[in-house]
Amino acid sequence: MVRKVLVIGAGISGLTSIKACLDEGLEPTCFESGHDMEEPEPGRANIYFSVILNSSKERMAYSDFPPPAELPNNMHHSEVLLYLRLYAQNFNLLQHIHFKVLRALRASTTTAGITAVPKVCMEREWWWWGSGALEVILPWTSAELLKSRSGAWVVSRVGEGGLPVDMLGVSRLDMMLQRLFPSWSARVLENKVNKVFDHRLYGLKPKHGIFAQNAVVSDDLPARIISGRVQVKPNVKEFRGSRVVFEDGSSLDKVDLVVFATGYNYGFPFLPPELQTKCGYRLRLYKHVFPPSLTPPTLAVVGFVHGLGALTPMAEMQARWATRVFKGLIHLPSEETMLQDIERDMATMHQKYACSEHTPIQVDYIPYLDSLADLVGVRPNIPRLFLKDPRLAMEILLGPCTSYQYRLSGPGQWAGARQAILTQWERVLQPFRSRVLPEPEHKPSSGLSIMMVFSGEALLCCFFINKQTLSSFFPLKLSH
């Protein structure tokens, strides 16, 4: 059984890996190349000063550490760092971190974090929206040109009623309906997004559906297009000195600057080549964590995954699973079984998503979390909760799927999980209360109409959901 664990990197994934080790009685030592948390070593990927988190604070929170209510919903990167510091201090993680360590000896231990190298490095900061789909901005006199190779769906951080968009339409019931009626769900969401601005009119409409690839999150891009500050152009055909020629035959002279927002090349320079084999575009990792060929499993990759949601809950669940594997409480299947699972998962992802070398680590967000939670033994048992705690069960089924759900029971159970779930909307609303206005008088809503709407949805789900689909969302056993 592994006792001492090396964690490489003290970012979001590294911190939760340290804590997971401590929770399981392991002895973590973390090596971080920067002199502080989340600071890359020189020449590595960095963030610009104005970066604001795409995910809201409740969706990116660690499962046993809700963010302070006074923090804004979409935090500036300095506020994210503050949250990470509070997390590290609360669980006494800093004493296990060694900063300014640029080289680590190869060891049969867990690693958290990856090396991400920009495909094209630029020294000068400029505006850009990078997704691999919106790739290049060409500053030109008083305007900027945004080159789009394949288009992209663009969404704002602000949803209906001014609430964080990632807190709306992301419940387990929403995901269930999306799985049952994928085409209909995509059309509904695309129509809703196009009501904000018509993607075809703005020259941004992609060929893929809205669920096939992560959307570009930008509050500013539509306003800059409508004001003429940004002009959308097709793919670049060629460069001729300071002249750029586009595929539609148009061109632009005297270009000042070109920014290639083409993403990153991922690498693990400290690992031997045999542990970096690929299956298609993705690394050959079981559940995106364990190399199947390594026996015993003494290496875990945490945080090398991408879904339609925040990274923090996924990295945390990976770390909780990995540490229990290291401790010998969970046993991995045979190498052959793991390889078959990787092949099957890759085929499924290619059917559902526009996977490429730019998006090799895509997963279904809630199903992926639930699959790891099943292995750890912490997946919420919703049918049982309906019998014991209907209010909580309703919030888990109909409310946003936040990480606190995975602390209600099982290993690592947290006594504050229920309260964190039931008060999550209070923390969302708190930052808006800087100027409180009197509430208008409302007639009491009809409880009968609310019951009829919910009953109709429940009957619809029960009618269409077969046993296999249902079991992918709910554990059906009523005993825990």
DAPEWO-V853110 format. One record per residue. N is the residue number from 0. SS is DSSP state (a for helix, b for strand, c for the rest). PHI is phi as a letter, one per 30 degrees, with the letter a starting at -180 (NA if undefined). Layout:
N;SS;PHI
N;SS;PHI
This chain:
0;c;NA
1;c;d
2;c;c
3;b;c
4;b;b
5;b;c
6;b;c
7;b;c
8;c;j
9;c;c
10;c;c
11;a;e
12;a;d
13;a;d
14;a;d
15;a;d
16;a;d
17;a;e
18;a;d
19;a;d
20;a;d
21;a;d
22;a;d
23;c;c
24;c;i
25;c;d
26;b;c
27;b;d
28;b;b
29;b;c
30;b;c
31;c;b
32;c;d
33;c;d
34;c;c
35;c;a
36;c;d
37;c;h
38;c;c
39;c;d
40;c;d
41;c;e
42;c;i
43;c;c
44;c;e
45;c;b
46;c;b
47;c;d
48;c;d
49;c;d
50;c;d
51;b;b
52;c;d
53;c;d
54;c;d
55;c;d
56;a;d
57;a;d
58;a;d
59;a;c
60;c;d
61;b;d
62;c;d
63;c;b
64;b;a
65;c;e
66;c;d
67;c;e
68;c;d
69;c;d
70;c;d
71;c;d
72;c;d
73;c;c
74;c;d
75;b;d
76;a;d
77;a;d
78;a;d
79;a;d
80;a;d
81;a;d
82;a;d
83;a;d
84;a;d
85;a;d
86;a;d
87;a;d
88;a;d
89;a;d
90;c;c
91;c;h
92;c;c
93;a;d
94;a;d
95;a;c
96;b;c
97;b;c
98;c;d
99;c;i
100;c;c
101;c;d
102;c;b
103;c;b
104;c;d
105;c;d
106;c;b
107;c;d
108;c;b
109;c;d
110;b;b
111;b;b
112;c;j
113;c;b
114;b;c
115;b;c
116;b;c
117;b;e
118;c;d
119;c;b
120;c;c
121;c;c
122;c;d
123;c;c
124;c;d
125;c;a
126;c;d
127;c;a
128;c;c
129;c;c
130;c;b
131;c;i
132;c;c
133;b;c
134;b;c
135;b;b
136;b;c
137;b;c
138;b;d
139;b;b
140;c;h
141;c;c
142;b;b
143;b;b
144;b;c
145;b;c
146;b;d
147;b;c
148;c;d
149;c;b
150;c;i
151;c;a
152;c;d
153;b;c
154;b;b
155;c;c
156;c;d
157;b;c
158;c;c
159;a;e
160;a;i
161;a;i
162;c;d
163;b;e
164;a;d
165;a;d
166;a;c
167;c;c
168;c;i
169;c;b
170;b;d
171;a;d
172;a;d
173;a;d
174;a;d
175;a;d
176;a;d
177;a;d
178;a;d
179;a;d
180;c;b
181;a;d
182;a;d
183;a;d
184;a;d
185;a;d
186;a;d
187;a;d
188;a;d
189;a;d
190;a;d
191;a;d
192;a;d
193;a;d
194;a;d
195;a;d
196;c;a
197;c;d
198;c;d
199;c;d
200;c;d
201;c;d
202;c;i
203;c;c
204;c;e
205;c;d
206;c;d
207;c;d
208;c;d
209;c;d
210;c;c
211;c;d
212;c;a
213;c;d
214;c;d
215;b;d
216;b;c
217;c;a
218;c;d
219;c;c
220;a;e
221;a;e
222;a;d
223;a;d
224;a;d
225;a;d
226;c;c
227;c;i
228;c;d
229;b;b
230;b;c
231;b;d
232;b;b
233;c;d
234;c;d
235;b;d
236;b;d
237;b;a
238;b;c
239;b;b
240;c;i
241;c;c
242;b;c
243;b;c
244;b;c
245;b;c
246;c;d
247;c;d
248;c;j
249;c;d
250;b;b
251;b;b
252;c;c
253;c;h
254;c;d
255;c;d
256;b;a
257;b;b
258;b;c
259;b;c
260;c;c
261;c;c
262;c;j
263;b;b
264;b;c
265;b;c
266;b;a
267;c;b
268;c;d
269;c;c
270;c;c
271;c;d
272;a;e
273;a;d
274;a;c
275;c;b
276;c;d
277;b;c
278;b;b
279;c;i
280;c;d
281;b;c
282;b;d
283;c;d
284;b;b
285;b;d
286;c;h
287;c;i
288;c;b
289;b;c
290;b;d
291;c;d
292;c;d
293;c;c
294;c;b
295;c;d
296;c;d
297;c;c
298;c;b
299;c;b
300;b;c
301;b;c
302;c;j
303;c;c
304;c;a
305;b;b
306;c;b
307;c;d
308;c;l
309;c;d
310;a;d
311;a;e
312;a;d
313;a;d
314;a;d
315;a;d
316;a;d
317;a;e
318;a;d
319;a;d
320;a;d
321;a;d
322;a;d
323;a;d
324;a;d
325;a;e
326;c;d
327;c;i
328;c;d
329;c;b
330;c;c
331;c;d
332;c;d
333;c;d
334;a;e
335;a;d
336;a;d
337;a;d
338;a;d
339;a;d
340;a;d
341;a;d
342;a;d
343;a;d
344;a;d
345;a;d
346;a;d
347;a;d
348;a;d
349;a;d
350;a;d
351;a;c
352;c;b
353;c;d
354;c;d
355;c;a
356;c;d
357;c;d
358;c;b
359;c;d
360;c;b
361;b;d
362;c;b
363;c;d
364;a;e
365;a;d
366;a;e
367;a;d
368;a;e
369;a;d
370;a;d
371;a;d
372;a;d
373;a;d
374;a;d
375;a;d
376;c;j
377;c;b
378;c;d
379;c;d
380;c;c
381;a;d
382;a;e
383;a;d
384;a;d
385;a;d
386;a;d
387;a;c
388;c;b
389;a;e
390;a;d
391;a;d
392;a;d
393;a;d
394;a;d
395;a;d
396;a;d
397;a;c
398;c;c
399;b;d
400;c;d
401;c;c
402;a;d
403;a;e
404;a;e
405;a;c
406;a;c
407;c;d
408;c;a
409;c;i
410;c;e
411;c;i
412;c;e
413;c;c
414;c;d
415;c;c
416;a;d
417;a;e
418;a;d
419;a;d
420;a;d
421;a;d
422;c;c
423;a;d
424;a;d
425;a;d
426;a;d
427;a;d
428;a;d
429;a;e
430;c;d
431;c;d
432;c;c
433;c;d
434;c;b
435;c;c
436;c;c
437;c;d
438;c;d
439;c;d
440;c;d
441;c;b
442;c;d
443;c;e
444;c;d
445;c;d
446;a;d
447;a;d
448;a;d
449;a;d
450;a;d
451;a;d
452;a;d
453;a;d
454;a;d
455;a;d
456;a;d
457;a;d
458;a;d
459;a;d
460;a;d
461;a;d
462;a;d
463;a;c
464;c;d
465;c;d
466;a;d
467;a;d
468;a;d
469;a;d
470;a;d
471;c;d
472;c;c
473;c;b
474;c;d
475;c;d
476;c;d
477;c;c
478;c;c
479;c;c
